[in-house]
Amino acid sequence: MRSRRLSAVAVLPLLAIGACSAGSPDVESFEQKSSYVIGQGMGRQMANDQIEVDLAAFNRGLEDGLAGNESLISEEEAMQVMRELQAKVQLTQAQQREGMMAQLDSLAVKNREEGEAYLADNAALEGVVTTPSGLQYRVLSAGDGPKPKATDNVRVNYKGTLLDGTEFDSSERSGGPVTFKVNELIAGWTEALQLMNVGSRYRLWRARLRPADRPQRDVGLRAGVGGDSAVAGSREQYAPW
């Protein structure tokens, strides 16, 4: 990964922000558009990595590279400069990651506190059952079929939401009922499905998205669900498969 990153940085003098040398150039032909897109992408990446650029030197390096002119900097010095630049970029990226993780940790604390308060109140509502694991559920309608075992496959309709009603996953998005193996799901699902007779409809609440529950956590993060968010959802179980 390091050598790949170094290669990406090393080609900067050879590609170019073509728009810099002409003020407001035409961007009409394919060559002009492709040159602009390359330059724009590089500019955004350098800005994101907080790389300070001298445009005059940048353009001179571009021109020399394209023309095959002799370099103003020796190969040895160029390699040293690239190593230093690589180190600066890596430091910037590490600081950005640390800042992002701090924000996520702060959001996780907020979500956990709000979720715990909500679920404490929810547990007192009529019809809500709390299991020893912290799973909460309410039976919306009871089926009369068998209960699946952990090793069974089940066919279900489901919808997952945050406590504010924001949907982050559902079987409808997949085109209808979905088949799962009970013991290959996150803990809350595995527990709830074994409580449900075939034909049942349950409303579920989970204390939070735990780090160990990787599949559910990954889906949640892609959908904008913050860490340690309490979640709710409905499940309708059709049959063991």
VOPAGU-2260 file (C-alpha; in pm, 1 decimal, decimal comma):
REM VOPAGU-2260
SITE   aa  ch    i         X         Y         Z
SITE  MET   A    0       0,0       0,0       0,0
SITE  ARG   A    1     286,1     239,6      75,3
SITE  SER   A    2     454,4     185,5    -258,9
SITE  ARG   A    3     121,9     234,9    -434,3
SITE  ARG   A    4      67,1     563,6    -254,1
SITE  LEU   A    5     421,7     676,3    -338,4
SITE  SER   A    6     362,3     601,1    -704,0
SITE  ALA   A    7      45,3     808,6    -699,2
SITE  VAL   A    8     229,8    1104,2    -549,7
SITE  ALA   A    9     532,1    1059,8    -774,8
SITE  VAL   A   10     336,5    1103,0   -1097,0
SITE  LEU   A   11     198,8    1441,2    -997,0
SITE  PRO   A   12     468,9    1638,9   -1181,5
SITE  LEU   A   13     400,6    1439,2   -1498,8
SITE  LEU   A   14      27,0    1484,3   -1530,0
SITE  ALA   A   15     -70,5    1840,0   -1463,3
SITE  ILE   A   16    -331,6    2093,6   -1399,7
SITE  GLY   A   17    -349,3    2211,1   -1758,0
SITE  ALA   A   18    -590,2    2489,7   -1672,2
SITE  CYS   A   19    -335,8    2675,7   -1462,9
SITE  SER   A   20    -121,8    2804,9   -1745,7
SITE  ALA   A   21    -393,2    2966,4   -1953,8
SITE  GLY   A   22    -625,0    3142,2   -1711,5
SITE  SER   A   23    -962,0    3041,8   -1854,2
SITE  PRO   A   24    -895,5    2789,2   -2131,5
SITE  ASP   A   25   -1158,7    2634,9   -2352,5
SITE  VAL   A   26   -1280,7    2298,4   -2229,4
SITE  GLU   A   27   -1453,2    2164,1   -2537,4
SITE  SER   A   28   -1246,5    1890,7   -2705,1
SITE  PHE   A   29   -1192,5    1547,6   -2552,0
SITE  GLU   A   30    -826,2    1630,3   -2483,7
SITE  GLN   A   31    -923,8    1953,4   -2308,7
SITE  LYS   A   32   -1193,0    1785,3   -2101,5
SITE  SER   A   33    -975,1    1489,8   -2004,0
SITE  SER   A   34    -688,1    1723,3   -1911,8
SITE  TYR   A   35    -923,3    1934,0   -1701,2
SITE  VAL   A   36   -1071,3    1631,7   -1523,5
SITE  ILE   A   37    -724,3    1493,1   -1444,1
SITE  GLY   A   38    -608,4    1828,5   -1313,0
SITE  GLN   A   39    -923,3    1887,1   -1113,1
SITE  GLY   A   40    -903,7    1543,6    -953,0
SITE  MET   A   41    -539,2    1590,6    -863,9
SITE  GLY   A   42    -608,2    1936,0    -723,6
SITE  ARG   A   43    -884,5    1806,3    -501,1
SITE  GLN   A   44    -667,6    1520,5    -377,6
SITE  MET   A   45    -376,7    1752,1    -301,9
SITE  ALA   A   46    -610,0    1991,1    -121,2
SITE  ASN   A   47    -751,3    1701,8      82,0
SITE  ASP   A   48    -397,6    1587,7     171,3
SITE  GLN   A   49    -304,7    1949,3     250,3
SITE  ILE   A   50     -14,4    1948,9       3,0
SITE  GLU   A   51     119,3    2298,8     -53,9
SITE  VAL   A   52     177,4    2354,0    -426,1
SITE  ASP   A   53     382,2    2620,0    -602,8
SITE  LEU   A   54     193,8    2640,4    -932,5
SITE  ALA   A   55     484,1    2795,0   -1122,4
SITE  ALA   A   56     717,9    2511,8   -1020,2
SITE  PHE   A   57     440,4    2260,0   -1074,1
SITE  ASN   A   58     382,4    2377,5   -1430,8
SITE  ARG   A   59     756,3    2386,3   -1501,6
SITE  GLY   A   60     786,7    2028,8   -1385,0
SITE  LEU   A   61     489,8    1937,3   -1603,8
SITE  GLU   A   62     636,5    2103,2   -1908,6
SITE  ASP   A   63     978,0    1945,6   -1855,2
SITE  GLY   A   64     822,3    1604,2   -1800,5
SITE  LEU   A   65     610,0    1622,1   -2115,3
SITE  ALA   A   66     897,2    1757,7   -2327,1
SITE  GLY   A   67    1153,6    1515,9   -2189,3
SITE  ASN   A   68    1374,4    1801,4   -2068,4
SITE  GLU   A   69    1653,7    1751,4   -1820,6
SITE  SER   A   70    1527,9    1772,1   -1463,1
SITE  LEU   A   71    1617,5    2075,2   -1251,8
SITE  ILE   A   72    1648,4    1837,1    -954,2
SITE  SER   A   73    1874,2    1533,3    -938,0
SITE  GLU   A   74    1715,1    1191,3    -918,8
SITE  GLU   A   75    1856,4    1140,6    -570,1
SITE  GLU   A   76    1714,7    1471,5    -446,5
SITE  ALA   A   77    1380,8    1401,4    -617,1
SITE  MET   A   78    1354,9    1067,8    -432,4
SITE  GLN   A   79    1433,1    1239,6    -101,6
SITE  VAL   A   80    1168,8    1505,4    -169,4
SITE  MET   A   81     913,0    1235,2    -250,6
SITE  ARG   A   82     993,8    1047,5      70,9
SITE  GLU   A   83     941,9    1363,4     273,3
SITE  LEU   A   84     619,7    1441,6      88,0
SITE  GLN   A   85     499,5    1086,1     144,7
SITE  ALA   A   86     564,4    1121,1     518,1
SITE  LYS   A   87     373,4    1451,5     532,2
SITE  VAL   A   88      76,8    1305,3     343,7
SITE  GLN   A   89      65,9    1000,9     571,1
SITE  LEU   A   90      77,1    1224,9     879,1
SITE  THR   A   91    -209,5    1436,4     743,6
SITE  GLN   A   92    -415,3    1127,2     666,1
SITE  ALA   A   93    -349,4     984,5    1012,6
SITE  GLN   A   94    -462,2    1309,8    1174,8
SITE  GLN   A   95    -775,1    1312,9     959,8
SITE  ARG   A   96    -855,6     954,1    1060,2
SITE  GLU   A   97    -803,8    1037,5    1426,7
SITE  GLY   A   98   -1036,6    1335,2    1396,0
SITE  MET   A   99   -1301,1    1125,2    1223,0
SITE  MET   A  100   -1276,9     851,4    1486,0
SITE  ALA   A  101   -1312,2    1109,2    1763,7
SITE  GLN   A  102   -1630,7    1237,9    1600,8
SITE  LEU   A  103   -1764,8     883,4    1563,8
SITE  ASP   A  104   -1683,7     804,8    1927,3
SITE  SER   A  105   -1864,5    1118,6    2042,0
SITE  LEU   A  106   -2166,0    1029,3    1828,2
SITE  ALA   A  107   -2162,1     673,8    1965,0
SITE  VAL   A  108   -2178,1     801,8    2324,3
SITE  LYS   A  109   -2470,2    1029,7    2236,7
SITE  ASN   A  110   -2653,9     750,0    2053,5
SITE  ARG   A  111   -2598,7     503,9    2336,1
SITE  GLU   A  112   -2730,6     742,7    2601,3
SITE  GLU   A  113   -3037,1     832,9    2394,8
SITE  GLY   A  114   -3101,2     468,0    2308,2
SITE  GLU   A  115   -3075,4     349,1    2665,6
SITE  ALA   A  116   -3317,5     618,9    2782,5
SITE  TYR   A  117   -3564,4     531,8    2506,6
SITE  LEU   A  118   -3551,5     159,5    2575,6
SITE  ALA   A  119   -3592,1     210,4    2950,4
SITE  ASP   A  120   -3920,9     389,7    2882,0
SITE  ASN   A  121   -4016,9     141,9    2610,7
SITE  ALA   A  122   -3974,3    -154,1    2846,2
SITE  ALA   A  123   -4256,8     -20,7    3063,9
SITE  LEU   A  124   -4510,3     -11,5    2780,8
SITE  GLU   A  125   -4789,6    -265,0    2771,4
SITE  GLY   A  126   -4706,9    -573,9    2568,8
SITE  VAL   A  127   -4332,6    -511,0    2547,8
SITE  VAL   A  128   -4118,5    -802,3    2665,7
SITE  THR   A  129   -3749,8    -763,5    2749,8
SITE  THR   A  130   -3530,7   -1073,4    2731,4
SITE  PRO   A  131   -3217,6   -1127,4    2946,6
SITE  SER   A  132   -3000,0   -1025,6    2650,0
SITE  GLY   A  133   -3169,7    -684,7    2631,2
SITE  LEU   A  134   -3377,3    -762,2    2322,0
SITE  GLN   A  135   -3725,7    -608,8    2341,4
SITE  TYR   A  136   -4022,3    -729,6    2141,6
SITE  ARG   A  137   -4397,9    -698,2    2110,0
SITE  VAL   A  138   -4614,4    -960,9    1941,5
SITE  LEU   A  139   -4821,5    -788,8    1673,1
SITE  SER   A  140   -4987,4   -1109,8    1561,1
SITE  ALA   A  141   -4916,2   -1466,6    1669,2
SITE  GLY   A  142   -4881,7   -1744,9    1414,2
SITE  ASP   A  143   -4972,2   -2106,1    1477,1
SITE  GLY   A  144   -4682,7   -2271,7    1295,6
SITE  PRO   A  145   -4369,3   -2427,3    1445,3
SITE  LYS   A  146   -4081,0   -2227,3    1586,0
SITE  PRO   A  147   -3758,2   -2255,1    1385,4
SITE  LYS   A  148   -3437,3   -2396,5    1528,4
SITE  ALA   A  149   -3105,4   -2216,1    1507,6
SITE  THR   A  150   -2998,5   -2435,0    1215,0
SITE  ASP   A  151   -3318,6   -2377,9    1011,8
SITE  ASN   A  152   -3355,8   -2149,1     714,5
SITE  VAL   A  153   -3644,6   -1904,2     744,3
SITE  ARG   A  154   -3826,0   -1683,0     496,5
SITE  VAL   A  155   -3909,7   -1340,9     638,9
SITE  ASN   A  156   -4027,3    -992,1     562,7
SITE  TYR   A  157   -3849,4    -729,0     770,3
SITE  LYS   A  158   -3781,0    -358,2     805,5
SITE  GLY   A  159   -3505,1    -203,4    1015,5
SITE  THR   A  160   -3527,6     154,7    1138,9
SITE  LEU   A  161   -3365,6     391,6    1382,2
SITE  LEU   A  162   -3573,7     509,2    1674,6
SITE  ASP   A  163   -3672,8     820,6    1478,3
SITE  GLY   A  164   -3822,6     602,5    1204,4
SITE  THR   A  165   -3535,2     635,7     955,5
SITE  GLU   A  166   -3523,9     311,8     755,9
SITE  PHE   A  167   -3178,4     163,1     695,2
SITE  ASP   A  168   -3268,2    -182,0     561,8
SITE  SER   A  169   -3571,5    -385,5     455,2
SITE  SER   A  170   -3670,8    -696,2     264,0
SITE  GLU   A  171   -3872,4    -474,8      28,3
SITE  ARG   A  172   -3544,5    -331,4     -99,2
SITE  SER   A  173   -3450,6    -686,4    -199,0
SITE  GLY   A  174   -3777,9    -740,6    -381,5
SITE  GLY   A  175   -3977,4    -923,6    -116,4
SITE  PRO   A  176   -3936,2   -1192,7     150,2
SITE  VAL   A  177   -3575,9   -1295,5     213,9
SITE  THR   A  178   -3441,7   -1636,0     319,5
SITE  PHE   A  179   -3184,7   -1653,9     599,5
SITE  LYS   A  180   -3024,3   -1922,5     810,5
SITE  VAL   A  181   -3118,4   -1839,7    1168,4
SITE  ASN   A  182   -2778,7   -1891,0    1332,3
SITE  GLU   A  183   -2592,8   -1686,1    1067,5
SITE  LEU   A  184   -2766,7   -1360,9    1159,3
SITE  ILE   A  185   -2681,6   -1103,6    1424,8
SITE  ALA   A  186   -2760,8   -1204,1    1781,7
SITE  GLY   A  187   -3088,0   -1010,7    1810,2
SITE  TRP   A  188   -3231,0   -1164,0    1494,8
SITE  THR   A  189   -3120,6   -1514,2    1588,5
SITE  GLU   A  190   -3285,0   -1483,3    1928,3
SITE  ALA   A  191   -3606,9   -1324,4    1801,9
SITE  LEU   A  192   -3667,2   -1566,9    1515,4
SITE  GLN   A  193   -3652,7   -1864,5    1750,5
SITE  LEU   A  194   -3926,1   -1703,3    1961,4
SITE  MET   A  195   -4159,7   -1661,5    1663,6
SITE  ASN   A  196   -4405,1   -1921,9    1543,2
SITE  VAL   A  197   -4439,4   -1938,1    1167,2
SITE  GLY   A  198   -4693,7   -1675,9    1058,8
SITE  SER   A  199   -4608,4   -1436,7    1343,7
SITE  ARG   A  200   -4541,8   -1064,6    1320,4
SITE  TYR   A  201   -4316,5    -908,9    1585,0
SITE  ARG   A  202   -4195,1    -559,9    1659,2
SITE  LEU   A  203   -3834,8    -567,8    1787,4
SITE  TRP   A  204   -3603,7    -321,4    1958,4
SITE  ARG   A  205   -3232,8    -369,1    2014,9
SITE  ALA   A  206   -3022,6    -194,0    2274,6
SITE  ARG   A  207   -2754,9     -93,7    2022,0
SITE  LEU   A  208   -2544,8    -201,8    1726,2
SITE  ARG   A  209   -2260,8    -384,6    1897,9
SITE  PRO   A  210   -1913,1    -389,3    1738,5
SITE  ALA   A  211   -1919,2    -769,8    1736,2
SITE  ASP   A  212   -2225,5    -766,8    1509,6
SITE  ARG   A  213   -2024,3    -684,6    1199,7
SITE  PRO   A  214   -2281,8    -753,5     924,0
SITE  GLN   A  215   -2548,5    -535,4    1085,3
SITE  ARG   A  216   -2295,4    -269,2    1184,5
SITE  ASP   A  217   -2155,4    -247,1     833,0
SITE  VAL   A  218   -2502,3    -213,1     679,4
SITE  GLY   A  219   -2583,7      53,4     933,8
SITE  LEU   A  220   -2272,0     259,7     869,4
SITE  ARG   A  221   -2324,8     251,4     493,7
SITE  ALA   A  222   -2678,7     377,7     548,5
SITE  GLY   A  223   -2569,0     655,1     782,3
SITE  VAL   A  224   -2645,3     477,9    1109,8
SITE  GLY   A  225   -2412,5     603,6    1382,4
SITE  GLY   A  226   -2226,2     368,6    1612,7
SITE  ASP   A  227   -2417,1     236,8    1916,3
SITE  SER   A  228   -2750,4     343,8    1764,5
SITE  ALA   A  229   -3053,0     174,3    1912,0
SITE  VAL   A  230   -3263,9      17,3    1638,7
SITE  ALA   A  231   -3618,8     -98,6    1591,1
SITE  GLY   A  232   -3784,0    -316,4    1334,7
SITE  SER   A  233   -4070,2    -540,6    1236,4
SITE  ARG   A  234   -4038,4    -904,9    1139,4
SITE  GLU   A  235   -4294,0   -1126,0     969,3
SITE  GLN   A  236   -4195,4   -1489,9     956,1
SITE  TYR   A  237   -4341,7   -1704,5     681,8
SITE  ALA   A  238   -4196,3   -2050,2     724,7
SITE  PRO   A  239   -3892,3   -2264,0     792,7
SITE  TRP   A  240   -3742,5   -2340,3     454,7
